[in-house]
Amino acid sequence: MEVILKDDVKGLGYKNDTVTVKPGFGRNYLLPQGLAILADKTNKKIVAENIRQAAHKADKIKGDAQAIADKIGDVVLEIPAKVGESGKIFGRVTTLQLAEALKGKGIDVERKRLSFDQEPGSVGEYTATVDLHREVKHKVRFNVVAE
């Protein structure tokens, strides 16, 4: 089943991408949630026209995303967590904590755009990926430290 995504769907594609999905996933999740529309001739023409009209806006959005990535640069964040004697974390470090640490540095990033490269389980240095734009992804280093 071919669908056109109306919004970014993690692990599937970005807005206005035409993707092939299993019929059940399309009918039962993507279409009812308003995340996609059927990829028929009419909808493909409409999306192509919308893309043409939004081309100049896309350059600005990409530029803004690149500016945020440049602002993040090589910053290393400190994430405090409750830690046991062996160095293991009680609970877990979340993308919300990472987003708030970035906000403390003056960089506003939605937590949904953050993902861990390796799930933090103990004290140490880790990296996360910030998905700012389909062409702009940036690595953020952070240290998990004892509270």
N, C-alpha and C positions, 0 to 999 in steps of 0.2 A: 504494500500500500504506500503510495507516494503522498506526502504531506508537505505543506509549506509552513515553516515555523513562524509564529507571530511574535515570539519572544525567545530569548536565549534559554536553552534547556541544557543543563550540565550533563556532559557525557554524550549528547546527541548532536547538537549544533547550535548555530547562532541565528538571530532574527533574519528572516527572509531567505534562509537556506532551504532548498528542496531536499528532503531526505526520504529514504525508504525505511519503513518500520513494519513490524508485524501488524496484521490487521487488528488484533485484539488490543494492542497497546495504543494504536491510533484511535480506534472507536471508543475504547473504554477509559482512556486517560487524556490523551492529547486534545482531542476534539471537545469533549465535555468541559475540560478545564480552560478552554479558550487559548491553549498554547499553540494550536496549529489549525490550518484549514486544508481541505482537500486540494491536491495539486491537479486541478483540471485546466483546460485551455484558458478559460476566462480568468481564473484566479492567477495563473502564471502571467498573463498579460498585465493584469492589474499590478502585481508585485513588481514586474519589470519596469513599469512606468513609475511606480513609487520609488524604486531604486534610482532611476535616472534623475528624478526630481530631488532626491535626497543626497546625491553624490557630493555636492559642495558642503553640505552639513556634516557628512561623514569625515571629511578631511579635518574639520574643526574638532569633532569629537575625538578623532585619533590624536590630534595635536594636544588636546587637553589630557588625554590618557598618558601620552608620552611625557607631558610636563609633570604629572603626578609621579610617574616612574622615575624621572630625573630627580624629583624632590626627595623621594624615598632613598635613592642612591645606595650607598653602602652602610646605611644606618643599622646599628645592632640594638635590638630592643631587649629590655629586661622584663621578664614575666615572673612575678613572685607566685609561689605555690607552696602549699603545705607538704612537707616532705618527712618521711620516716627516717630512722637511723641508717637504713641501707641505701638511702638516696632515692628511693621510689616515691612517686607522687601519690598523695591521697586524692582521689577524685581524678580529674583530668584538666588539662589545659585546653581551652576552647578558642575558636576563631573570634568569639566575642571579646575575650581578653586581649587577643592580638589586635583587633580593630581599635579597642580603647587605648592600647599602648601607642598605636600609630596616631590616634587622635591627640594624645598627650604631646606628641612631637609636632602637631599642627598639620597632620595629613589625614584627611577624611576619606576613608575607604569603607564601603559596605562589607559586613562580615560574610555575606554570601559570595563575595568575590575572592575570599581567602580560602586556601586549602593547604593542609600540611603535606609536605613531601614524605615525612615519616612521623607517625603519631608520637608525641612526647610522652614518655613513660617514666623518665627519671630526670634528675638534675643534669644539665648539659646544654650544648649548643645544637640548635635545629634550624631548618629552613622551611619556609612556607612560600607558596606561589600566589601572587596577586594577579588575577585575570582582569585587567583593566579594559581591554579591547580585544577583538579577535586577533589582532596583529601585535598587541602590546601585552606581554606577560613579564612580570618582574619577580625576582627572588628576594625575599626578606629574611635576614638572619635574626634569630632571637635566642636568648639564653634563658633557660628555666633556672631560677635561683630559689634557695630556701627562704621561706617567709620569716 
